[in-house]
Amino acid sequence: MQQQVGEIVQTLKARGLRVTPQRFSVYANLLSRTDHPTAEQILSDLNQDFPVSSQATIYSSLQALREVGLVREVLLDEGVSRYDANVAPHHHFRCDGCGAIEDIPWNTFQGLDLGQLRLGLQATTYEVAVQGLCDLCHPRD
């Protein structure tokens, strides 16, 4: 655990961020999960035992982490920002039943030909968002 704490502190410092307890807590929380939480879910987690952070502090911490490339914002639901500490290229699956979000490995969609875009469009990056039902929500036969 102590090694992990040291690694998080070093990562934040290496990106030029001042290490505050709130920034540390937000980043550590995101690193420990794969469910792509909202800022409100992170706030609830961090304040579970006793209130230590405000919503404004969580948002400012997330913004700082996003600006230095340690966190990415995931927009799969209209008007809902979710956050992910996995900044390596990957895609997402969103379940229409329960709303769960799961990472899809980058190489799953190797056959995409961005050269097929209409003339005048030049893609710099892309991300595939797949929607459907997860195995927990899919009706069983």
Backbone as a chain_set.jsonl record, in Angstrom:
{"seq": "MQQQVGEIVQTLKARGLRVTPQRFSVYANLLSRTDHPTAEQILSDLNQDFPVSSQATIYSSLQALREVGLVREVLLDEGVSRYDANVAPHHHFRCDGCGAIEDIPWNTFQGLDLGQLRLGLQATTYEVAVQGLCDLCHPRD", "coords": {"N": [[0.833, -1.203, 0.0], [1.922, 1.25, 0.827], [3.836, 1.588, -1.153], [2.219, 1.994, -3.393], [1.014, 4.416, -2.684], [3.26, 6.096, -2.755], [3.863, 5.885, -5.495], [1.629, 7.109, -6.663], [1.875, 9.726, -5.667], [4.346, 10.421, -6.853], [3.635, 10.263, -9.567], [1.729, 12.327, -9.797], [3.35, 14.543, -9.135], [5.242, 14.356, -11.197], [3.754, 15.15, -13.354], [3.531, 17.77, -12.906], [1.738, 18.618, -10.995], [0.583, 19.97, -7.939], [0.566, 18.137, -4.992], [-2.234, 17.572, -3.385], [-4.34, 16.615, -0.636], [-6.953, 16.145, -1.556], [-6.72, 15.942, -4.391], [-5.009, 13.76, -4.53], [-6.685, 11.805, -3.328], [-8.878, 11.703, -5.123], [-7.636, 10.848, -7.501], [-6.514, 8.391, -6.65], [-8.865, 7.036, -6.022], [-10.046, 6.812, -8.57], [-8.123, 5.242, -9.864], [-8.511, 2.846, -8.608], [-10.781, 1.693, -9.596], [-13.032, 0.493, -12.208], [-15.404, 1.301, -13.218], [-16.1, 3.751, -14.325], [-16.932, 6.29, -12.923], [-19.178, 9.013, -12.001], [-18.619, 12.474, -11.091], [-20.115, 12.943, -8.829], [-20.432, 10.373, -7.784], [-17.801, 9.803, -7.077], [-17.41, 11.775, -5.132], [-19.271, 10.898, -3.214], [-18.114, 8.42, -2.522], [-15.645, 9.284, -1.404], [-16.507, 10.776, 0.755], [-17.718, 8.981, 2.374], [-17.146, 7.916, 4.982], [-16.651, 10.212, 6.566], [-17.405, 13.646, 5.957], [-15.166, 15.227, 3.814], [-14.583, 16.432, 1.461], [-15.734, 18.774, -1.01], [-18.197, 19.216, -3.617], [-17.295, 21.058, -5.506], [-14.537, 20.955, -5.093], [-13.968, 18.34, -5.897], [-14.644, 18.478, -8.626], [-12.74, 20.41, -9.478], [-10.374, 19.057, -8.947], [-10.65, 16.855, -10.664], [-10.635, 18.22, -13.117], [-8.017, 19.284, -13.119], [-6.52, 16.896, -13.13], [-7.379, 15.849, -15.556], [-6.443, 17.788, -17.356], [-3.678, 17.367, -17.329], [-3.48, 14.905, -18.422], [-3.907, 12.553, -16.921], [-6.356, 11.552, -16.385], [-9.324, 10.751, -18.132], [-12.237, 12.166, -19.608], [-15.344, 10.684, -20.026], [-17.954, 10.589, -22.198], [-20.824, 9.229, -22.518], [-23.483, 9.19, -21.978], [-26.023, 11.526, -22.53], [-25.297, 14.66, -21.285], [-24.008, 13.665, -19.032], [-21.062, 13.374, -17.372], [-18.484, 11.109, -17.086], [-15.661, 9.544, -15.502], [-12.352, 8.318, -16.102], [-9.455, 6.614, -15.243], [-7.93, 5.108, -16.848], [-6.064, 5.895, -19.33], [-4.996, 4.908, -21.601], [-5.406, 4.076, -25.069], [-8.657, 2.956, -25.743], [-11.929, 1.502, -26.182], [-15.505, 1.776, -25.46], [-18.209, -0.013, -23.895], [-21.596, 0.336, -23.284], [-24.193, -0.573, -21.196], [-27.569, -0.772, -21.964], [-29.478, -1.581, -20.224], [-28.681, -1.667, -17.392], [-26.899, 0.424, -17.263], [-24.2, 0.116, -16.886], [-20.731, 0.576, -17.618], [-18.147, -0.583, -19.619], [-14.753, -1.262, -20.41], [-13.465, -1.727, -23.696], [-11.023, -3.501, -25.384], [-8.555, -1.791, -27.364], [-7.707, -2.971, -29.816], [-9.891, -4.423, -30.691], [-11.492, -3.412, -32.729], [-10.072, -3.49, -35.278], [-10.43, -3.262, -38.003], [-11.371, -0.757, -38.835], [-11.568, 1.767, -41.218], [-10.474, 4.77, -41.527], [-9.964, 6.253, -43.707], [-12.129, 6.202, -45.309], [-13.828, 8.232, -44.742], [-15.754, 11.115, -45.684], [-14.595, 13.313, -48.281], [-12.544, 15.941, -47.265], [-12.776, 15.637, -44.552], [-10.632, 15.019, -41.906], [-9.498, 12.702, -39.854], [-8.232, 12.661, -36.54], [-8.266, 11.205, -34.273], [-10.174, 8.546, -32.782], [-12.962, 6.955, -31.142], [-14.791, 4.141, -30.292], [-18.099, 3.66, -29.32], [-20.041, 1.284, -28.002], [-23.304, 0.116, -27.669], [-25.721, -1.765, -25.867], [-26.873, -4.778, -24.34], [-25.629, -6.001, -21.295], [-24.222, -9.101, -20.0], [-25.543, -9.562, -17.611], [-27.976, -8.293, -17.898], [-29.055, -9.189, -20.233], [-31.692, -10.984, -21.716], [-32.305, -14.274, -20.698], [-32.43, -17.421, -22.354]], "CA": [[0.0, 0.0, 0.0], [2.803, 2.416, 0.901], [4.461, 1.746, -2.468], [1.199, 2.571, -4.255], [0.895, 5.819, -2.29], [4.435, 6.759, -3.308], [3.733, 5.937, -6.959], [0.627, 8.123, -6.994], [2.493, 11.024, -5.38], [5.353, 10.667, -7.894], [2.926, 10.492, -10.83], [1.157, 13.681, -9.742], [4.458, 15.498, -9.194], [5.864, 14.273, -12.527], [2.893, 15.887, -14.284], [3.542, 19.173, -12.513], [0.631, 18.936, -10.096], [0.8, 20.023, -6.504], [-0.127, 17.0, -4.391], [-3.138, 17.928, -2.295], [-5.073, 15.416, -0.186], [-8.132, 15.931, -2.399], [-6.258, 15.449, -5.686], [-4.522, 12.401, -4.289], [-7.832, 10.928, -3.069], [-9.662, 11.547, -6.359], [-6.867, 10.022, -8.433], [-6.435, 7.042, -6.08], [-10.194, 6.453, -6.176], [-10.229, 6.437, -9.974], [-7.209, 4.142, -10.189], [-8.972, 1.614, -7.959], [-12.063, 1.24, -10.132], [-13.177, 0.398, -13.663], [-16.812, 1.543, -13.54], [-16.278, 5.064, -14.932], [-17.871, 7.009, -12.056], [-19.428, 10.446, -12.147], [-18.015, 13.255, -10.001], [-20.959, 12.751, -7.654], [-20.12, 9.063, -7.218], [-16.495, 9.933, -6.43], [-17.656, 12.554, -3.918], [-19.944, 10.012, -2.262], [-17.107, 7.467, -2.038], [-14.647, 9.936, -0.567], [-17.149, 11.299, 1.963], [-18.495, 7.891, 2.965], [-16.943, 7.811, 6.424], [-16.912, 11.546, 7.109], [-17.249, 14.636, 4.888], [-13.863, 15.884, 3.718], [-14.476, 17.117, 0.172], [-16.948, 19.374, -1.57], [-18.383, 18.929, -5.041], [-16.418, 21.959, -6.257], [-13.169, 20.437, -4.976], [-13.886, 17.142, -6.735], [-14.609, 18.93, -10.019], [-11.467, 21.07, -9.78], [-9.363, 17.996, -8.961], [-10.831, 16.111, -11.919], [-10.187, 19.081, -14.207], [-6.548, 19.334, -13.081], [-6.039, 15.584, -13.555], [-7.677, 15.727, -16.991], [-5.576, 18.699, -18.107], [-2.319, 16.816, -17.437], [-3.554, 13.614, -19.091], [-3.98, 11.405, -16.023], [-7.757, 11.123, -16.342], [-10.091, 11.184, -19.298], [-13.672, 12.315, -19.431], [-16.079, 9.775, -20.904], [-19.3, 11.115, -22.417], [-21.629, 8.215, -23.191], [-24.876, 9.559, -21.716], [-26.182, 12.962, -22.752], [-25.247, 15.496, -20.096], [-23.383, 12.988, -17.897], [-19.616, 13.172, -17.5], [-17.907, 10.045, -16.273], [-14.212, 9.709, -15.501], [-11.611, 7.075, -16.276], [-8.006, 6.781, -15.068], [-7.28, 4.354, -17.917], [-5.918, 6.85, -20.429], [-4.527, 4.192, -22.792], [-6.5, 3.986, -26.045], [-9.621, 1.873, -25.637], [-13.316, 1.846, -26.521], [-16.421, 1.532, -24.344], [-19.519, -0.65, -24.038], [-22.55, 0.828, -22.283], [-25.386, -1.408, -21.126], [-28.831, -0.022, -21.974], [-30.305, -2.044, -19.119], [-28.245, -1.227, -16.053], [-26.06, 1.612, -17.387], [-22.788, -0.201, -16.645], [-19.794, 0.894, -18.687], [-17.027, -1.51, -19.589], [-13.736, -1.003, -21.415], [-13.261, -2.672, -24.793], [-9.641, -3.319, -25.851], [-8.383, -0.978, -28.572], [-7.554, -3.767, -31.035], [-11.139, -5.115, -31.023], [-12.022, -2.87, -33.985], [-8.902, -3.248, -36.115], [-10.778, -3.062, -39.406], [-11.906, 0.57, -39.145], [-10.794, 2.48, -42.229], [-10.818, 6.184, -41.432], [-9.801, 6.82, -45.047], [-13.433, 6.169, -45.969], [-14.588, 9.433, -44.402], [-15.971, 11.968, -46.855], [-13.516, 14.218, -48.645], [-12.534, 17.149, -46.451], [-12.677, 15.272, -43.14], [-9.361, 14.394, -41.569], [-9.59, 12.201, -38.479], [-7.004, 12.637, -35.749], [-8.453, 10.138, -33.3], [-11.552, 8.061, -32.732], [-13.307, 6.037, -30.068], [-16.048, 3.473, -30.59], [-18.999, 3.452, -28.185], [-20.98, 0.22, -28.325], [-24.415, 0.053, -26.721], [-26.48, -3.003, -25.925], [-27.169, -5.338, -23.032], [-24.556, -6.814, -20.702], [-24.642, -10.461, -19.716], [-26.462, -9.581, -16.475], [-29.274, -7.753, -18.308], [-29.536, -9.874, -21.432], [-32.68, -12.009, -21.368], [-31.808, -15.659, -20.84], [-33.37, -18.33, -23.056]], "C": [[0.869, 1.256, 0.0], [3.476, 2.686, -0.435], [3.48, 2.404, -3.433], [1.007, 4.055, -3.954], [2.047, 6.616, -2.887], [4.365, 6.908, -4.82], [2.732, 7.002, -7.386], [1.202, 9.519, -6.783], [3.498, 11.373, -6.472], [4.696, 10.971, -9.238], [2.357, 11.906, -10.869], [2.255, 14.728, -9.868], [5.093, 15.527, -10.581], [5.052, 15.028, -13.573], [2.769, 17.35, -13.904], [2.408, 19.585, -11.602], [1.11, 18.997, -8.656], [-0.028, 18.888, -5.892], [-0.929, 17.487, -3.189], [-3.859, 16.649, -1.854], [-6.27, 15.101, -1.086], [-7.736, 15.364, -3.759], [-5.787, 14.01, -5.57], [-5.701, 11.439, -4.153], [-8.648, 10.669, -4.325], [-8.934, 10.619, -7.32], [-6.771, 8.576, -7.931], [-7.774, 6.32, -6.233], [-10.409, 5.975, -7.609], [-9.332, 5.273, -10.384], [-7.714, 2.805, -9.658], [-10.246, 1.048, -8.581], [-12.076, 1.226, -11.659], [-14.583, 0.756, -14.121], [-17.105, 2.926, -14.107], [-17.278, 5.918, -14.153], [-18.085, 8.459, -12.475], [-18.71, 11.16, -11.004], [-18.809, 13.056, -8.714], [-20.681, 11.407, -6.981], [-18.766, 9.092, -6.501], [-16.652, 10.682, -5.111], [-18.286, 11.68, -2.838], [-18.963, 9.003, -1.675], [-16.159, 8.114, -1.041], [-15.225, 10.446, 0.744], [-17.937, 10.231, 2.717], [-18.355, 7.824, 4.484], [-17.189, 9.135, 7.141], [-16.619, 12.565, 6.012], [-15.882, 15.321, 4.928], [-13.715, 16.703, 2.436], [-15.818, 17.705, -0.238], [-17.033, 19.0, -3.045], [-17.456, 19.793, -5.89], [-14.974, 21.466, -6.23], [-12.977, 19.21, -5.85], [-13.786, 17.552, -8.199], [-13.278, 19.592, -10.364], [-10.325, 20.054, -9.802], [-9.443, 17.197, -10.257], [-10.339, 16.925, -13.111], [-8.66, 19.129, -14.262], [-5.959, 18.011, -13.564], [-6.254, 15.374, -15.043], [-6.723, 16.58, -17.818], [-4.161, 18.168, -18.276], [-2.316, 15.39, -17.991], [-3.576, 12.392, -18.195], [-5.378, 10.801, -15.96], [-8.406, 11.563, -17.642], [-11.57, 11.236, -18.961], [-14.361, 11.439, -20.461], [-17.511, 10.278, -20.982], [-20.108, 10.099, -23.217], [-23.126, 8.453, -23.008], [-24.971, 11.062, -21.902], [-26.203, 13.704, -21.424], [-24.598, 14.866, -18.881], [-21.902, 12.772, -18.194], [-19.192, 12.077, -16.543], [-16.392, 10.142, -16.429], [-13.517, 8.359, -15.457], [-10.123, 7.363, -16.113], [-7.237, 5.944, -16.086], [-7.213, 5.271, -19.133], [-5.312, 6.211, -21.665], [-5.693, 4.102, -23.774], [-7.367, 2.742, -25.816], [-11.005, 2.404, -25.994], [-14.196, 1.523, -25.319], [-17.688, 0.809, -24.789], [-20.391, -0.104, -22.93], [-23.803, -0.02, -22.347], [-26.623, -0.525, -21.056], [-29.733, -0.42, -20.811], [-29.912, -1.433, -17.79], [-27.344, 0.009, -16.09], [-24.585, 1.37, -17.138], [-21.951, 0.138, -17.876], [-18.581, 0.003, -18.522], [-16.041, -1.132, -20.691], [-13.714, -2.123, -22.449], [-11.834, -2.439, -25.283], [-9.58, -2.611, -27.205], [-8.38, -1.828, -29.836], [-8.801, -4.559, -31.421], [-11.683, -4.67, -32.376], [-10.878, -2.516, -34.929], [-9.266, -2.874, -37.545], [-11.329, -1.697, -39.759], [-10.992, 1.29, -40.125], [-11.23, 3.941, -42.22], [-10.619, 6.902, -42.76], [-11.11, 6.855, -45.821], [-14.325, 7.353, -45.591], [-14.727, 10.31, -45.643], [-14.795, 12.911, -47.063], [-13.635, 15.497, -47.809], [-12.464, 16.87, -44.963], [-11.349, 14.561, -42.907], [-9.412, 14.002, -40.099], [-8.231, 12.251, -37.801], [-7.068, 11.538, -34.694], [-9.906, 9.669, -33.389], [-11.711, 7.163, -31.518], [-14.662, 5.448, -30.409], [-16.825, 3.309, -29.287], [-20.056, 2.441, -28.621], [-22.052, 0.215, -27.256], [-25.182, -1.229, -26.935], [-26.801, -3.459, -24.531], [-26.002, -6.186, -22.558], [-25.105, -8.203, -20.389], [-25.575, -10.556, -18.503], [-27.871, -9.12, -16.86], [-29.868, -8.482, -19.51], [-30.516, -10.967, -21.042], [-32.128, -13.413, -21.652], [-32.886, -16.505, -21.524], [-33.785, -19.479, -22.173]], "O": [[0.596, 2.209, -0.73], [3.671, 3.838, -0.822], [3.867, 3.278, -4.208], [0.853, 4.861, -4.872], [1.837, 7.686, -3.458], [4.761, 7.937, -5.365], [2.961, 7.717, -8.362], [1.032, 10.396, -7.629], [3.505, 12.5, -6.968], [5.159, 11.847, -9.968], [2.495, 12.602, -11.875], [2.113, 15.692, -10.62], [5.443, 16.595, -11.085], [5.604, 15.494, -14.569], [1.992, 18.089, -14.508], [2.14, 20.777, -11.447], [1.927, 18.189, -8.215], [-1.194, 18.709, -6.244], [-0.38, 17.773, -2.125], [-3.969, 15.704, -2.635], [-6.567, 13.935, -1.349], [-8.35, 14.407, -4.231], [-6.117, 13.159, -6.395], [-5.719, 10.382, -4.785], [-9.067, 9.538, -4.568], [-9.537, 9.71, -7.89], [-6.931, 7.639, -8.714], [-7.809, 5.128, -6.54], [-10.895, 4.867, -7.834], [-9.743, 4.416, -11.166], [-7.38, 1.752, -10.201], [-10.74, 0.016, -8.126], [-11.245, 1.859, -12.311], [-14.927, 0.542, -15.283], [-18.269, 3.244, -14.35], [-18.352, 6.235, -14.664], [-17.282, 9.044, -13.202], [-18.247, 10.52, -10.06], [-18.231, 13.006, -7.628], [-20.692, 11.311, -5.754], [-18.604, 8.48, -5.445], [-16.096, 10.274, -4.091], [-17.874, 11.725, -1.679], [-18.975, 8.755, -0.47], [-15.9, 7.567, 0.031], [-14.509, 10.54, 1.741], [-18.734, 10.55, 3.599], [-19.354, 7.69, 5.191], [-17.845, 9.18, 8.182], [-15.693, 12.377, 5.223], [-15.496, 15.912, 5.936], [-12.836, 17.559, 2.335], [-16.881, 17.206, 0.131], [-16.063, 18.528, -3.639], [-16.896, 19.32, -6.879], [-14.268, 21.551, -7.235], [-11.93, 19.057, -6.479], [-12.943, 17.037, -8.933], [-12.741, 19.355, -11.446], [-9.401, 20.188, -10.605], [-8.419, 16.899, -10.873], [-9.701, 16.384, -14.013], [-8.077, 19.026, -15.341], [-4.996, 18.01, -14.331], [-5.409, 14.787, -15.719], [-6.247, 16.143, -18.866], [-3.503, 18.484, -19.268], [-1.271, 14.74, -18.028], [-3.29, 11.289, -18.662], [-5.549, 9.661, -15.526], [-8.079, 12.617, -18.186], [-12.078, 10.463, -18.149], [-13.998, 11.453, -21.638], [-18.2, 10.383, -19.967], [-20.08, 10.107, -24.447], [-23.937, 7.969, -23.798], [-24.081, 11.796, -21.472], [-27.02, 13.415, -20.55], [-24.623, 15.455, -17.8], [-21.539, 12.077, -19.143], [-19.5, 12.112, -15.352], [-15.9, 10.751, -17.378], [-14.01, 7.398, -14.867], [-9.588, 8.255, -16.771], [-6.014, 6.06, -16.178], [-8.187, 5.407, -19.875], [-5.126, 6.885, -22.678], [-6.849, 4.056, -23.353], [-6.86, 1.626, -25.711], [-11.212, 3.613, -26.093], [-13.709, 1.057, -24.289], [-18.17, 0.995, -25.906], [-19.984, -0.077, -21.769], [-24.407, -0.175, -23.408], [-26.722, 0.357, -20.203], [-30.65, 0.32, -20.453], [-30.715, -0.763, -17.141], [-27.055, 0.583, -15.04], [-23.791, 2.31, -17.172], [-22.401, 0.004, -19.014], [-18.053, -0.149, -17.42], [-16.448, -0.729, -21.781], [-13.913, -3.296, -22.131], [-11.464, -1.301, -25.57], [-10.435, -2.807, -28.068], [-8.992, -1.445, -30.833], [-8.765, -5.303, -32.401], [-12.276, -5.474, -33.095], [-10.74, -1.361, -35.332], [-8.474, -2.226, -38.229], [-11.729, -1.491, -40.905], [-9.789, 1.411, -39.893], [-12.234, 4.301, -42.834], [-11.059, 8.04, -42.92], [-11.186, 7.476, -46.881], [-15.453, 7.457, -46.07], [-13.896, 10.243, -46.549], [-14.089, 13.257, -46.115], [-14.723, 16.057, -47.675], [-12.128, 17.761, -44.184], [-10.995, 13.623, -43.622], [-9.375, 14.856, -39.213], [-7.208, 11.926, -38.406], [-6.038, 11.007, -34.276], [-10.75, 10.327, -33.998], [-10.736, 6.678, -30.946], [-15.583, 6.177, -30.775], [-16.274, 2.872, -28.277], [-20.866, 2.719, -29.506], [-21.747, 0.301, -26.066], [-25.281, -1.724, -28.057], [-26.983, -2.64, -23.629], [-25.453, -6.986, -23.314], [-26.307, -8.446, -20.5], [-26.32, -11.528, -18.377], [-28.848, -9.51, -16.221], [-31.07, -8.389, -19.761], [-30.234, -11.78, -20.161], [-31.563, -13.676, -22.713], [-34.083, -16.323, -21.299], [-34.565, -20.332, -22.596]]}, "num_chains": 1, "name": "protein.A"}
